[in-house]
Amino acid sequence: MSAVVAADAIARGLRASPLDEAIDLLPIADGGNGTVDAFLVHGGRRETRRVTGPLGRPVDADFALLPDGRTAVIEMALASGLELIEQPDTGRASTYGTGELIRAALDAGASRLIVGMGGSATTDGGAGCLMALGLAVTRVDGTQIESGGTALHDAVYIDPSGLDPRLRTVEIIVATDVDNPAVGPEGAAAVFGPQKGADGALVESLDTALIHWFSLAASVTGHDVTREPGAGAAGALAGGLLAFTQAKLVSGVDLLLDYAQFDARVQQHRLVITGEGRLDDQSLRGKGPVGVARRAQKFGVPTIAFAGSVAATPAALRDAGFAAAFPIVDRIMTLSDALSLGPALLEAAAYRVGCTIALARTIS
C-alpha cells in the first residue's frame, strides 16, 4: 500500500467505529517508497521519464517538481528499486537510472534536489548513478566497468572531470531512512544485501567491493565517507553522492514532516496513527513511523502503529516512542493474500482500535 491508500484505509476504519473524532490525513514517507507521492499531496506536478531500470531494462520513472519552481523530488526506488525486478540480483543491479532521473530534473530547471533513499535493488555505492551523470570509472585497460556492485572490484581509475557541471551549484539533499554506514558489519551489504537476494558469499564480496570503491573515491576527492551515518542507504548510493557532490544527508521523514507542518497539525489532535510493513529493529533505526512517533511525543501526543507484523520488542517500541503497536494480519494467510487484502485488513484493525478507544472513554 502507498501511504495515501493506507491513510484512507485507516480513516475508513475509524469512521466506521463509534469513535467521534476529527481525522487529519497526512501521508508520509521517509525517503523510500512513496516519497514522491507524499510530497505531491501538498502540490506540485509529476514528471515521467524513461530511464534504465536496475537490471538494464527501460522503466518509466516519476519525479516531482514542487510549487516553488526550483525543487525536484527524486525517489530512487522508482528508477532503481527492488519492486521493478522479478528476481533480485543485487550483484548486478545498478543505480544508473537514478542518475538519469537526476539529470532529467536538472534539465527541467531544478536547482534543488531532494533525492530519496530506500527500497533499492542495488548495492553499487552509487557508481551507476554517478556514471550516468558523467563520472568515468574504468578498468586498468581504460574501458568502463560493468554495472552493479560486484563490478566495482574491477574499478582502477576514477575521473570526475566529466561530471555534469550543474552538480557543483545545485543543492542536493539526500533523504534517508537509516543511519547505517556504507561498509562493515552494519553497512549496506551486510544489513540490506540479504533482503535483495544476496547470500553470505555475495554479501562479503559486495562489502569488499564497496570498501574498494570508496577507497578509490577518497583518493580522488579526499573525502572518506564510509563511516558517515546514513552513507549506507540505498545500497550506499547515499555514500556515493556524499563523496562526489556537495550533497548533505538528512532524515527523510523529518524533511517531509517539516514540509507538511506536522508540528502545528499534531497539536490539534489527541492521537497519531502510523504504520509500517514490518515493524522491527530496522524500523527503529530511522524509518518513517519512528520519526512520526518521536516528533508527536515532543508534544505529548501518543502514537500507535499498525504493521503487517510486529517483530520489535515491547521495550524497544516503547523507547522509540510508541504507545502501542498492532499487527493487522488477523489469521493465517499466504503472503499474496496478505498483500491483496492489505487495505481491508488495515481498515478492520483501525475499526477495532477505534471501538476500543471509544469503549475505554465510556467506562473511564
Summary of the structure (lengths in Angstrom):
residues: 364
radius of gyration: 21.0
end to end distance: 35.5
largest distance: 77.9
contacts: 1375
relative contact order: 0.14
helix: 44%
strand: 18%
